[in-house]
Each structure stands twice: as structure tokens, then as C-alpha cells.
Amino acid sequence: IYAKLGSIETLRLSNRATGKLTIQVSRRVDVGFGTGRGGTITVSGGALGVVFDGRGRPLNLPTDPVRRRELIKKWNWTLGGG
């Protein structure tokens, strides 16, 4: 999976199943191993599999209500909503 900054992605992994996940990042990203460093971790699947949330913090929501609703719908669709 290629998860770019600002996106939310899922990886299918059955509930309670485990697997090894190797993470590679760009130079300026920190996912817990230090800036620009990746690593390998053990992950467990849940109801949605494994969720990669690259939206950043705080969440930047559009001020325009129509654009904001469309973005939230897109995130919901990505996570299996309708």
C-alpha cells in the first residue's frame, strides 16, 4: 500500500490475525521510528483490517461545508462505509 500524506487507507487482515508490516517513509515523516526512518512491526487485524491514517494532526477540514462533506464521505467510503 502506498499511503500518501493526507490519505487514509486500509489493508485487509482478518480480525485477530497477525502479520509483519514493513514501513518505508519519506525523509521528513516520523511514524514512531524517528524522522525519515522506517521499520518492521507486528500488526493485528481488526473489524476494518489495518488502517493507515496519514491525515496528520490536527485534521485540516475544509471550511466550505460542501467540500468538507465530500471529504468525510471519501474517508467513510475508504473505511467500508456507504
Phi and psi restraints in degrees (range 20) as a CNS / XPLOR table:
assign (resid 1 and name C) (resid 2 and name N)
       (resid 2 and name CA) (resid 2 and name C) 1.0 -105.1 20.0 2
assign (resid 2 and name N) (resid 2 and name CA)
       (resid 2 and name C) (resid 3 and name N) 1.0 110.1 20.0 2
assign (resid 2 and name C) (resid 3 and name N)
       (resid 3 and name CA) (resid 3 and name C) 1.0 -108.4 20.0 2
assign (resid 3 and name N) (resid 3 and name CA)
       (resid 3 and name C) (resid 4 and name N) 1.0 107.6 20.0 2
assign (resid 3 and name C) (resid 4 and name N)
       (resid 4 and name CA) (resid 4 and name C) 1.0 -88.0 20.0 2
assign (resid 4 and name N) (resid 4 and name CA)
       (resid 4 and name C) (resid 5 and name N) 1.0 161.1 20.0 2
assign (resid 4 and name C) (resid 5 and name N)
       (resid 5 and name CA) (resid 5 and name C) 1.0 -54.8 20.0 2
assign (resid 5 and name N) (resid 5 and name CA)
       (resid 5 and name C) (resid 6 and name N) 1.0 131.2 20.0 2
assign (resid 5 and name C) (resid 6 and name N)
       (resid 6 and name CA) (resid 6 and name C) 1.0 94.8 20.0 2
assign (resid 6 and name N) (resid 6 and name CA)
       (resid 6 and name C) (resid 7 and name N) 1.0 -5.6 20.0 2
assign (resid 6 and name C) (resid 7 and name N)
       (resid 7 and name CA) (resid 7 and name C) 1.0 -104.4 20.0 2
assign (resid 7 and name N) (resid 7 and name CA)
       (resid 7 and name C) (resid 8 and name N) 1.0 167.0 20.0 2
assign (resid 7 and name C) (resid 8 and name N)
       (resid 8 and name CA) (resid 8 and name C) 1.0 -131.6 20.0 2
assign (resid 8 and name N) (resid 8 and name CA)
       (resid 8 and name C) (resid 9 and name N) 1.0 129.1 20.0 2
assign (resid 8 and name C) (resid 9 and name N)
       (resid 9 and name CA) (resid 9 and name C) 1.0 -133.6 20.0 2
assign (resid 9 and name N) (resid 9 and name CA)
       (resid 9 and name C) (resid 10 and name N) 1.0 158.7 20.0 2
assign (resid 9 and name C) (resid 10 and name N)
       (resid 10 and name CA) (resid 10 and name C) 1.0 -127.1 20.0 2
assign (resid 10 and name N) (resid 10 and name CA)
       (resid 10 and name C) (resid 11 and name N) 1.0 151.5 20.0 2
assign (resid 10 and name C) (resid 11 and name N)
       (resid 11 and name CA) (resid 11 and name C) 1.0 -124.7 20.0 2
assign (resid 11 and name N) (resid 11 and name CA)
       (resid 11 and name C) (resid 12 and name N) 1.0 125.2 20.0 2
assign (resid 11 and name C) (resid 12 and name N)
       (resid 12 and name CA) (resid 12 and name C) 1.0 -67.6 20.0 2
assign (resid 12 and name N) (resid 12 and name CA)
       (resid 12 and name C) (resid 13 and name N) 1.0 125.1 20.0 2
assign (resid 12 and name C) (resid 13 and name N)
       (resid 13 and name CA) (resid 13 and name C) 1.0 -153.5 20.0 2
assign (resid 13 and name N) (resid 13 and name CA)
       (resid 13 and name C) (resid 14 and name N) 1.0 120.8 20.0 2
assign (resid 13 and name C) (resid 14 and name N)
       (resid 14 and name CA) (resid 14 and name C) 1.0 -54.9 20.0 2
assign (resid 14 and name N) (resid 14 and name CA)
       (resid 14 and name C) (resid 15 and name N) 1.0 151.2 20.0 2
assign (resid 14 and name C) (resid 15 and name N)
       (resid 15 and name CA) (resid 15 and name C) 1.0 -54.1 20.0 2
assign (resid 15 and name N) (resid 15 and name CA)
       (resid 15 and name C) (resid 16 and name N) 1.0 127.3 20.0 2
assign (resid 15 and name C) (resid 16 and name N)
       (resid 16 and name CA) (resid 16 and name C) 1.0 73.2 20.0 2
assign (resid 16 and name N) (resid 16 and name CA)
       (resid 16 and name C) (resid 17 and name N) 1.0 -3.7 20.0 2
assign (resid 16 and name C) (resid 17 and name N)
       (resid 17 and name CA) (resid 17 and name C) 1.0 -73.6 20.0 2
assign (resid 17 and name N) (resid 17 and name CA)
       (resid 17 and name C) (resid 18 and name N) 1.0 151.8 20.0 2
assign (resid 17 and name C) (resid 18 and name N)
       (resid 18 and name CA) (resid 18 and name C) 1.0 -121.4 20.0 2
assign (resid 18 and name N) (resid 18 and name CA)
       (resid 18 and name C) (resid 19 and name N) 1.0 159.0 20.0 2
assign (resid 18 and name C) (resid 19 and name N)
       (resid 19 and name CA) (resid 19 and name C) 1.0 -161.6 20.0 2
assign (resid 19 and name N) (resid 19 and name CA)
       (resid 19 and name C) (resid 20 and name N) 1.0 166.6 20.0 2
assign (resid 19 and name C) (resid 20 and name N)
       (resid 20 and name CA) (resid 20 and name C) 1.0 -94.8 20.0 2
assign (resid 20 and name N) (resid 20 and name CA)
       (resid 20 and name C) (resid 21 and name N) 1.0 136.0 20.0 2
assign (resid 20 and name C) (resid 21 and name N)
       (resid 21 and name CA) (resid 21 and name C) 1.0 -124.2 20.0 2
assign (resid 21 and name N) (resid 21 and name CA)
       (resid 21 and name C) (resid 22 and name N) 1.0 122.2 20.0 2
assign (resid 21 and name C) (resid 22 and name N)
       (resid 22 and name CA) (resid 22 and name C) 1.0 -100.7 20.0 2
assign (resid 22 and name N) (resid 22 and name CA)
       (resid 22 and name C) (resid 23 and name N) 1.0 126.0 20.0 2
assign (resid 22 and name C) (resid 23 and name N)
       (resid 23 and name CA) (resid 23 and name C) 1.0 -110.1 20.0 2
assign (resid 23 and name N) (resid 23 and name CA)
       (resid 23 and name C) (resid 24 and name N) 1.0 128.3 20.0 2
assign (resid 23 and name C) (resid 24 and name N)
       (resid 24 and name CA) (resid 24 and name C) 1.0 -117.2 20.0 2
assign (resid 24 and name N) (resid 24 and name CA)
       (resid 24 and name C) (resid 25 and name N) 1.0 136.6 20.0 2
assign (resid 24 and name C) (resid 25 and name N)
       (resid 25 and name CA) (resid 25 and name C) 1.0 -127.1 20.0 2
assign (resid 25 and name N) (resid 25 and name CA)
       (resid 25 and name C) (resid 26 and name N) 1.0 164.7 20.0 2
assign (resid 25 and name C) (resid 26 and name N)
       (resid 26 and name CA) (resid 26 and name C) 1.0 -79.6 20.0 2
assign (resid 26 and name N) (resid 26 and name CA)
       (resid 26 and name C) (resid 27 and name N) 1.0 172.2 20.0 2
assign (resid 26 and name C) (resid 27 and name N)
       (resid 27 and name CA) (resid 27 and name C) 1.0 -57.5 20.0 2
assign (resid 27 and name N) (resid 27 and name CA)
       (resid 27 and name C) (resid 28 and name N) 1.0 -37.1 20.0 2
assign (resid 27 and name C) (resid 28 and name N)
       (resid 28 and name CA) (resid 28 and name C) 1.0 -99.8 20.0 2
assign (resid 28 and name N) (resid 28 and name CA)
       (resid 28 and name C) (resid 29 and name N) 1.0 11.2 20.0 2
assign (resid 28 and name C) (resid 29 and name N)
       (resid 29 and name CA) (resid 29 and name C) 1.0 -101.9 20.0 2
assign (resid 29 and name N) (resid 29 and name CA)
       (resid 29 and name C) (resid 30 and name N) 1.0 140.7 20.0 2
assign (resid 29 and name C) (resid 30 and name N)
       (resid 30 and name CA) (resid 30 and name C) 1.0 -123.5 20.0 2
assign (resid 30 and name N) (resid 30 and name CA)
       (resid 30 and name C) (resid 31 and name N) 1.0 114.1 20.0 2
assign (resid 30 and name C) (resid 31 and name N)
       (resid 31 and name CA) (resid 31 and name C) 1.0 -109.7 20.0 2
assign (resid 31 and name N) (resid 31 and name CA)
       (resid 31 and name C) (resid 32 and name N) 1.0 18.8 20.0 2
assign (resid 31 and name C) (resid 32 and name N)
       (resid 32 and name CA) (resid 32 and name C) 1.0 113.9 20.0 2
assign (resid 32 and name N) (resid 32 and name CA)
       (resid 32 and name C) (resid 33 and name N) 1.0 -7.5 20.0 2
assign (resid 32 and name C) (resid 33 and name N)
       (resid 33 and name CA) (resid 33 and name C) 1.0 -103.4 20.0 2
assign (resid 33 and name N) (resid 33 and name CA)
       (resid 33 and name C) (resid 34 and name N) 1.0 -0.9 20.0 2
assign (resid 33 and name C) (resid 34 and name N)
       (resid 34 and name CA) (resid 34 and name C) 1.0 109.1 20.0 2
assign (resid 34 and name N) (resid 34 and name CA)
       (resid 34 and name C) (resid 35 and name N) 1.0 152.7 20.0 2
assign (resid 34 and name C) (resid 35 and name N)
       (resid 35 and name CA) (resid 35 and name C) 1.0 -57.4 20.0 2
assign (resid 35 and name N) (resid 35 and name CA)
       (resid 35 and name C) (resid 36 and name N) 1.0 126.3 20.0 2
assign (resid 35 and name C) (resid 36 and name N)
       (resid 36 and name CA) (resid 36 and name C) 1.0 77.3 20.0 2
assign (resid 36 and name N) (resid 36 and name CA)
       (resid 36 and name C) (resid 37 and name N) 1.0 7.1 20.0 2
assign (resid 36 and name C) (resid 37 and name N)
       (resid 37 and name CA) (resid 37 and name C) 1.0 -114.5 20.0 2
assign (resid 37 and name N) (resid 37 and name CA)
       (resid 37 and name C) (resid 38 and name N) 1.0 135.7 20.0 2
assign (resid 37 and name C) (resid 38 and name N)
       (resid 38 and name CA) (resid 38 and name C) 1.0 -103.5 20.0 2
assign (resid 38 and name N) (resid 38 and name CA)
       (resid 38 and name C) (resid 39 and name N) 1.0 -171.8 20.0 2
assign (resid 38 and name C) (resid 39 and name N)
       (resid 39 and name CA) (resid 39 and name C) 1.0 -179.0 20.0 2
assign (resid 39 and name N) (resid 39 and name CA)
       (resid 39 and name C) (resid 40 and name N) 1.0 -177.5 20.0 2
assign (resid 39 and name C) (resid 40 and name N)
       (resid 40 and name CA) (resid 40 and name C) 1.0 -118.6 20.0 2
assign (resid 40 and name N) (resid 40 and name CA)
       (resid 40 and name C) (resid 41 and name N) 1.0 133.9 20.0 2
assign (resid 40 and name C) (resid 41 and name N)
       (resid 41 and name CA) (resid 41 and name C) 1.0 -133.6 20.0 2
assign (resid 41 and name N) (resid 41 and name CA)
       (resid 41 and name C) (resid 42 and name N) 1.0 162.0 20.0 2
assign (resid 41 and name C) (resid 42 and name N)
       (resid 42 and name CA) (resid 42 and name C) 1.0 -94.0 20.0 2
assign (resid 42 and name N) (resid 42 and name CA)
       (resid 42 and name C) (resid 43 and name N) 1.0 131.3 20.0 2
assign (resid 42 and name C) (resid 43 and name N)
       (resid 43 and name CA) (resid 43 and name C) 1.0 -119.8 20.0 2
assign (resid 43 and name N) (resid 43 and name CA)
       (resid 43 and name C) (resid 44 and name N) 1.0 155.2 20.0 2
assign (resid 43 and name C) (resid 44 and name N)
       (resid 44 and name CA) (resid 44 and name C) 1.0 -119.8 20.0 2
assign (resid 44 and name N) (resid 44 and name CA)
       (resid 44 and name C) (resid 45 and name N) 1.0 136.2 20.0 2
assign (resid 44 and name C) (resid 45 and name N)
       (resid 45 and name CA) (resid 45 and name C) 1.0 -74.5 20.0 2
assign (resid 45 and name N) (resid 45 and name CA)
       (resid 45 and name C) (resid 46 and name N) 1.0 153.0 20.0 2
assign (resid 45 and name C) (resid 46 and name N)
       (resid 46 and name CA) (resid 46 and name C) 1.0 -131.8 20.0 2
assign (resid 46 and name N) (resid 46 and name CA)
       (resid 46 and name C) (resid 47 and name N) 1.0 -162.9 20.0 2
assign (resid 46 and name C) (resid 47 and name N)
       (resid 47 and name CA) (resid 47 and name C) 1.0 -57.8 20.0 2
assign (resid 47 and name N) (resid 47 and name CA)
       (resid 47 and name C) (resid 48 and name N) 1.0 -31.1 20.0 2
assign (resid 47 and name C) (resid 48 and name N)
       (resid 48 and name CA) (resid 48 and name C) 1.0 -104.6 20.0 2
assign (resid 48 and name N) (resid 48 and name CA)
       (resid 48 and name C) (resid 49 and name N) 1.0 6.2 20.0 2
assign (resid 48 and name C) (resid 49 and name N)
       (resid 49 and name CA) (resid 49 and name C) 1.0 86.3 20.0 2
assign (resid 49 and name N) (resid 49 and name CA)
       (resid 49 and name C) (resid 50 and name N) 1.0 -132.4 20.0 2
assign (resid 49 and name C) (resid 50 and name N)
       (resid 50 and name CA) (resid 50 and name C) 1.0 -115.0 20.0 2
assign (resid 50 and name N) (resid 50 and name CA)
       (resid 50 and name C) (resid 51 and name N) 1.0 128.7 20.0 2
assign (resid 50 and name C) (resid 51 and name N)
       (resid 51 and name CA) (resid 51 and name C) 1.0 -106.1 20.0 2
assign (resid 51 and name N) (resid 51 and name CA)
       (resid 51 and name C) (resid 52 and name N) 1.0 129.2 20.0 2
assign (resid 51 and name C) (resid 52 and name N)
       (resid 52 and name CA) (resid 52 and name C) 1.0 -106.0 20.0 2
assign (resid 52 and name N) (resid 52 and name CA)
       (resid 52 and name C) (resid 53 and name N) 1.0 114.2 20.0 2
assign (resid 52 and name C) (resid 53 and name N)
       (resid 53 and name CA) (resid 53 and name C) 1.0 -109.9 20.0 2
assign (resid 53 and name N) (resid 53 and name CA)
       (resid 53 and name C) (resid 54 and name N) 1.0 100.5 20.0 2
assign (resid 53 and name C) (resid 54 and name N)
       (resid 54 and name CA) (resid 54 and name C) 1.0 -103.9 20.0 2
assign (resid 54 and name N) (resid 54 and name CA)
       (resid 54 and name C) (resid 55 and name N) 1.0 23.4 20.0 2
assign (resid 54 and name C) (resid 55 and name N)
       (resid 55 and name CA) (resid 55 and name C) 1.0 -75.1 20.0 2
assign (resid 55 and name N) (resid 55 and name CA)
       (resid 55 and name C) (resid 56 and name N) 1.0 -13.2 20.0 2
assign (resid 55 and name C) (resid 56 and name N)
       (resid 56 and name CA) (resid 56 and name C) 1.0 79.3 20.0 2
assign (resid 56 and name N) (resid 56 and name CA)
       (resid 56 and name C) (resid 57 and name N) 1.0 168.9 20.0 2
assign (resid 56 and name C) (resid 57 and name N)
       (resid 57 and name CA) (resid 57 and name C) 1.0 -136.7 20.0 2
assign (resid 57 and name N) (resid 57 and name CA)
       (resid 57 and name C) (resid 58 and name N) 1.0 139.2 20.0 2
assign (resid 57 and name C) (resid 58 and name N)
       (resid 58 and name CA) (resid 58 and name C) 1.0 -68.4 20.0 2
assign (resid 58 and name N) (resid 58 and name CA)
       (resid 58 and name C) (resid 59 and name N) 1.0 159.9 20.0 2
assign (resid 58 and name C) (resid 59 and name N)
       (resid 59 and name CA) (resid 59 and name C) 1.0 -64.3 20.0 2
assign (resid 59 and name N) (resid 59 and name CA)
       (resid 59 and name C) (resid 60 and name N) 1.0 131.8 20.0 2
assign (resid 59 and name C) (resid 60 and name N)
       (resid 60 and name CA) (resid 60 and name C) 1.0 -99.5 20.0 2
assign (resid 60 and name N) (resid 60 and name CA)
       (resid 60 and name C) (resid 61 and name N) 1.0 102.0 20.0 2
assign (resid 60 and name C) (resid 61 and name N)
       (resid 61 and name CA) (resid 61 and name C) 1.0 -96.4 20.0 2
assign (resid 61 and name N) (resid 61 and name CA)
       (resid 61 and name C) (resid 62 and name N) 1.0 141.0 20.0 2
assign (resid 61 and name C) (resid 62 and name N)
       (resid 62 and name CA) (resid 62 and name C) 1.0 -60.2 20.0 2
assign (resid 62 and name N) (resid 62 and name CA)
       (resid 62 and name C) (resid 63 and name N) 1.0 144.9 20.0 2
assign (resid 62 and name C) (resid 63 and name N)
       (resid 63 and name CA) (resid 63 and name C) 1.0 -76.0 20.0 2
assign (resid 63 and name N) (resid 63 and name CA)
       (resid 63 and name C) (resid 64 and name N) 1.0 -26.7 20.0 2
assign (resid 63 and name C) (resid 64 and name N)
       (resid 64 and name CA) (resid 64 and name C) 1.0 -71.4 20.0 2
assign (resid 64 and name N) (resid 64 and name CA)
       (resid 64 and name C) (resid 65 and name N) 1.0 122.0 20.0 2
assign (resid 64 and name C) (resid 65 and name N)
       (resid 65 and name CA) (resid 65 and name C) 1.0 -58.8 20.0 2
assign (resid 65 and name N) (resid 65 and name CA)
       (resid 65 and name C) (resid 66 and name N) 1.0 -36.7 20.0 2
assign (resid 65 and name C) (resid 66 and name N)
       (resid 66 and name CA) (resid 66 and name C) 1.0 -67.2 20.0 2
assign (resid 66 and name N) (resid 66 and name CA)
       (resid 66 and name C) (resid 67 and name N) 1.0 -47.2 20.0 2
assign (resid 66 and name C) (resid 67 and name N)
       (resid 67 and name CA) (resid 67 and name C) 1.0 -64.0 20.0 2
assign (resid 67 and name N) (resid 67 and name CA)
       (resid 67 and name C) (resid 68 and name N) 1.0 -38.9 20.0 2
assign (resid 67 and name C) (resid 68 and name N)
       (resid 68 and name CA) (resid 68 and name C) 1.0 -63.0 20.0 2
assign (resid 68 and name N) (resid 68 and name CA)
       (resid 68 and name C) (resid 69 and name N) 1.0 -45.9 20.0 2
assign (resid 68 and name C) (resid 69 and name N)
       (resid 69 and name CA) (resid 69 and name C) 1.0 -61.1 20.0 2
assign (resid 69 and name N) (resid 69 and name CA)
       (resid 69 and name C) (resid 70 and name N) 1.0 -42.3 20.0 2
assign (resid 69 and name C) (resid 70 and name N)
       (resid 70 and name CA) (resid 70 and name C) 1.0 -63.0 20.0 2
assign (resid 70 and name N) (resid 70 and name CA)
       (resid 70 and name C) (resid 71 and name N) 1.0 -40.2 20.0 2
assign (resid 70 and name C) (resid 71 and name N)
       (resid 71 and name CA) (resid 71 and name C) 1.0 -65.8 20.0 2
assign (resid 71 and name N) (resid 71 and name CA)
       (resid 71 and name C) (resid 72 and name N) 1.0 -43.9 20.0 2
assign (resid 71 and name C) (resid 72 and name N)
       (resid 72 and name CA) (resid 72 and name C) 1.0 -65.1 20.0 2
assign (resid 72 and name N) (resid 72 and name CA)
       (resid 72 and name C) (resid 73 and name N) 1.0 -38.6 20.0 2
assign (resid 72 and name C) (resid 73 and name N)
       (resid 73 and name CA) (resid 73 and name C) 1.0 -61.5 20.0 2
assign (resid 73 and name N) (resid 73 and name CA)
       (resid 73 and name C) (resid 74 and name N) 1.0 -41.2 20.0 2
assign (resid 73 and name C) (resid 74 and name N)
       (resid 74 and name CA) (resid 74 and name C) 1.0 -62.2 20.0 2
assign (resid 74 and name N) (resid 74 and name CA)
       (resid 74 and name C) (resid 75 and name N) 1.0 -45.4 20.0 2
assign (resid 74 and name C) (resid 75 and name N)
       (resid 75 and name CA) (resid 75 and name C) 1.0 -61.8 20.0 2
assign (resid 75 and name N) (resid 75 and name CA)
       (resid 75 and name C) (resid 76 and name N) 1.0 -43.7 20.0 2
assign (resid 75 and name C) (resid 76 and name N)
       (resid 76 and name CA) (resid 76 and name C) 1.0 -61.1 20.0 2
assign (resid 76 and name N) (resid 76 and name CA)
       (resid 76 and name C) (resid 77 and name N) 1.0 -43.6 20.0 2
assign (resid 76 and name C) (resid 77 and name N)
       (resid 77 and name CA) (resid 77 and name C) 1.0 -62.1 20.0 2
assign (resid 77 and name N) (resid 77 and name CA)
       (resid 77 and name C) (resid 78 and name N) 1.0 -43.1 20.0 2
assign (resid 77 and name C) (resid 78 and name N)
       (resid 78 and name CA) (resid 78 and name C) 1.0 -59.3 20.0 2
assign (resid 78 and name N) (resid 78 and name CA)
       (resid 78 and name C) (resid 79 and name N) 1.0 -35.3 20.0 2
assign (resid 78 and name C) (resid 79 and name N)
       (resid 79 and name CA) (resid 79 and name C) 1.0 -88.6 20.0 2
assign (resid 79 and name N) (resid 79 and name CA)
       (resid 79 and name C) (resid 80 and name N) 1.0 10.6 20.0 2
assign (resid 79 and name C) (resid 80 and name N)
       (resid 80 and name CA) (resid 80 and name C) 1.0 96.2 20.0 2
assign (resid 80 and name N) (resid 80 and name CA)
       (resid 80 and name C) (resid 81 and name N) 1.0 6.0 20.0 2
assign (resid 80 and name C) (resid 81 and name N)
       (resid 81 and name CA) (resid 81 and name C) 1.0 -80.9 20.0 2
assign (resid 81 and name N) (resid 81 and name CA)
       (resid 81 and name C) (resid 82 and name N) 1.0 171.6 20.0 2
